[in-house]
Amino acid sequence: MSHPVLAGVDGSAGGSAAADWAAREAALRGVPLLLVHASPSLPGVGVPAQAAETLRHVGERMLQREADALAARHPDVEVRREQSDHAPAATLLTAAHGAGLLVVGTRGTGGFDGLAVGSVALRVAAAAACPVVVVPRRPADAFGERTRAARVVVGFDAHPVHEAARFAFSAAEARGAELLVVRAWALPAESVSPRTVVVTEEDRATWEDQEVQQLSDALRAWREKYPAVALRPDVALLHPAQALLNASRGADLLVVGRRTDPRAAEGRLGPVTHAVLHHARCPVAVVPHPG
């Protein structure tokens, strides 16, 4: 955990919320916080040099104010800053190669009313080399005064993703949080064919017991590795995205995996990850793993 936590800032409320979340995470990890702001060249030809320089100075002042405010709120965190002349997504993707975690807001200064997740957040979540946390404008505060216990949520299937599981267990352990492990399942295809009249409660209970046992088996090694983490399994007869969204209500963090594909230079998000990014109301960690 020697790599810094990286946060993209652009002067928006969403960027500030993400930077504050990133500072808290850097404090937990005991690593520096690196704030990055991109001031790409103005579009078109013949842009006056003075206009480009003014835009850069505005970005530098914003970055300095953000860094000063975070340093005052989090005096134990070393806050660094970096200015780039390239496009925001490209800047963050390049910087992510040297980071332990990249944190961005769901939306920056662009977009339109009603837009849930902006293009920069989607692109870095799909392609960054390190885990990415996408933070809503009003994330749950896992560090200040609270009226409930901290909770982290992660999804497990028949073949749980090692990287996402490790991230979730580590996050829960660092926060002293309960870890809610969600396993979504569906009725066997042969049981819901057009010729099926009804699925008996006995059959349903049998299938559910099998799912519960498989989840218990999958968690055994993780329980041994993280004995201090309080686990709560949740087996749900739902679509995986809906099961995760239901479980994440009021959570401090929702963790999902993202399969990396060397053939897709821009990366890609699966349908479940895409759904939770757009609809979750808590920070979402997208953890890359080999396909």
BELSULLIN-V173228 format. One record per pair of residues at least 24 apart in sequence whose ideal C-beta (glycine too) atoms are under 8 Angstrom apart, sorted by the first residue. I is the first residue (numbers start at 1). J is the second residue. If there is no record, write none. Layout:
<<I;J> <I;J>>
This chain:
<<1;29> <1;30> <1;31> <1;100> <2;31> <2;100> <3;31> <3;98> <3;99> <3;100> <3;101> <3;130> <4;31> <4;32> <4;33> <4;34> <4;80> <4;98> <4;99> <4;100> <5;29> <5;31> <5;32> <5;33> <5;34> <5;99> <5;100> <5;101> <5;103> <6;34> <6;36> <6;92> <6;95> <6;96> <6;99> <6;101> <6;102> <6;103> <6;130> <7;33> <7;34> <7;35> <7;36> <7;102> <7;103> <7;104> <8;36> <8;37> <8;38> <8;88> <8;91> <8;92> <8;102> <8;103> <8;104> <8;105> <8;108> <8;120> <8;124> <9;35> <9;36> <9;37> <9;62> <9;63> <9;66> <10;37> <10;38> <10;62> <10;88> <10;108> <10;109> <11;62> <11;66> <11;109> <12;105> <12;107> <12;108> <12;109> <13;105> <13;137> <14;105> <14;106> <14;107> <14;108> <14;135> <14;136> <14;137> <15;66> <15;104> <15;105> <15;108> <15;109> <16;66> <16;105> <17;105> <17;135> <17;136> <17;137> <17;138> <17;139> <18;103> <18;104> <18;105> <18;133> <18;135> <19;66> <19;70> <19;103> <20;70> <20;73> <21;103> <21;133> <21;135> <21;139> <21;283> <22;101> <22;103> <22;133> <23;70> <23;73> <23;74> <23;77> <23;79> <24;74> <24;142> <24;143> <25;101> <25;103> <25;133> <26;74> <26;77> <27;74> <27;76> <27;77> <28;174> <28;175> <29;100> <29;101> <29;174> <31;100> <32;77> <32;78> <32;79> <32;80> <33;70> <33;74> <33;77> <33;78> <33;79> <33;80> <34;80> <34;81> <34;82> <34;95> <34;99> <35;63> <35;66> <35;67> <35;70> <35;79> <35;80> <35;81> <35;82> <36;81> <36;82> <36;83> <36;84> <36;91> <36;92> <36;95> <37;62> <37;63> <37;81> <37;82> <37;83> <37;84> <38;83> <38;84> <38;85> <38;86> <38;87> <38;88> <38;90> <38;91> <38;92> <39;83> <39;84> <39;85> <40;85> <40;86> <40;87> <40;88> <41;85> <56;83> <56;85> <59;83> <88;120> <89;119> <89;120> <89;123> <89;124> <92;120> <92;124> <92;128> <93;123> <93;124> <93;127> <93;128> <93;129> <96;124> <96;128> <96;129> <96;130> <96;132> <97;129> <97;130> <99;130> <100;130> <100;131> <101;130> <101;131> <101;132> <101;133> <102;128> <102;130> <102;131> <102;132> <102;133> <103;132> <103;133> <103;135> <104;132> <104;133> <104;134> <104;135> <105;134> <105;135> <105;136> <105;137> <106;134> <106;135> <106;136> <106;137> <106;277> <107;137> <116;277> <116;278> <116;279> <117;277> <117;278> <121;277> <122;269> <122;277> <123;266> <123;267> <125;258> <125;269> <125;273> <125;277> <125;286> <126;258> <126;266> <126;267> <126;268> <126;269> <127;265> <127;266> <127;267> <128;267> <128;288> <129;288> <130;288> <131;167> <131;285> <131;286> <131;287> <131;288> <132;285> <132;286> <133;253> <133;283> <133;284> <133;285> <133;286> <134;277> <134;283> <134;284> <134;286> <135;283> <136;280> <136;281> <136;282> <136;283> <139;282> <139;283> <140;250> <140;251> <140;252> <140;282> <140;283> <142;175> <142;177> <142;252> <142;253> <148;250> <149;177> <149;178> <150;175> <150;176> <150;177> <150;178> <150;252> <151;177> <151;178> <151;179> <151;180> <151;250> <151;251> <151;252> <152;177> <152;178> <152;179> <152;180> <152;251> <152;252> <152;253> <152;254> <152;255> <153;179> <153;180> <153;182> <153;244> <153;247> <153;248> <153;251> <153;253> <153;254> <153;255> <154;179> <154;180> <154;181> <154;182> <154;254> <154;255> <154;256> <155;181> <155;182> <155;183> <155;184> <155;240> <155;243> <155;244> <155;255> <155;256> <155;257> <155;272> <156;181> <156;182> <156;183> <156;215> <156;218> <156;219> <157;183> <157;184> <157;240> <158;214> <158;218> <160;218> <161;257> <161;287> <161;289> <162;289> <163;257> <163;287> <163;288> <163;289> <164;255> <164;256> <164;257> <164;285> <164;287> <164;289> <165;222> <167;255> <167;285> <167;287> <168;253> <168;255> <168;285> <169;222> <169;225> <169;226> <169;229> <170;226> <171;253> <171;255> <171;285> <172;226> <172;229> <172;230> <173;226> <173;228> <173;229> <175;252> <177;229> <177;230> <177;252> <178;230> <178;231> <178;232> <179;229> <179;230> <179;231> <179;232> <180;232> <180;234> <180;247> <180;251> <181;215> <181;219> <181;231> <181;232> <181;233> <181;234> <182;234> <182;236> <182;240> <182;243> <182;244> <182;247> <183;211> <183;214> <183;215> <183;233> <183;234> <183;235> <183;236> <184;236> <184;237> <184;238> <184;239> <184;240> <184;242> <184;243> <184;244> <185;211> <185;235> <185;236> <185;237> <186;237> <187;237> <204;237> <208;235> <208;237> <211;235> <240;272> <241;271> <241;272> <241;275> <241;276> <241;279> <244;272> <244;276> <244;280> <245;275> <245;276> <245;279> <245;280> <248;276> <248;280> <248;281> <248;282> <249;281> <250;282> <251;282> <252;282> <252;283> <253;282> <253;283> <253;284> <253;285> <254;280> <254;282> <254;283> <254;284> <254;285> <255;284> <255;285> <255;287> <256;284> <256;285> <256;286> <256;287> <257;286> <257;287> <257;288> <257;289> <258;286> <258;287> <258;288> <258;289> <259;288> <259;289> <259;290> <259;291> <260;288> <260;289> <260;290> <260;291> <261;291>>
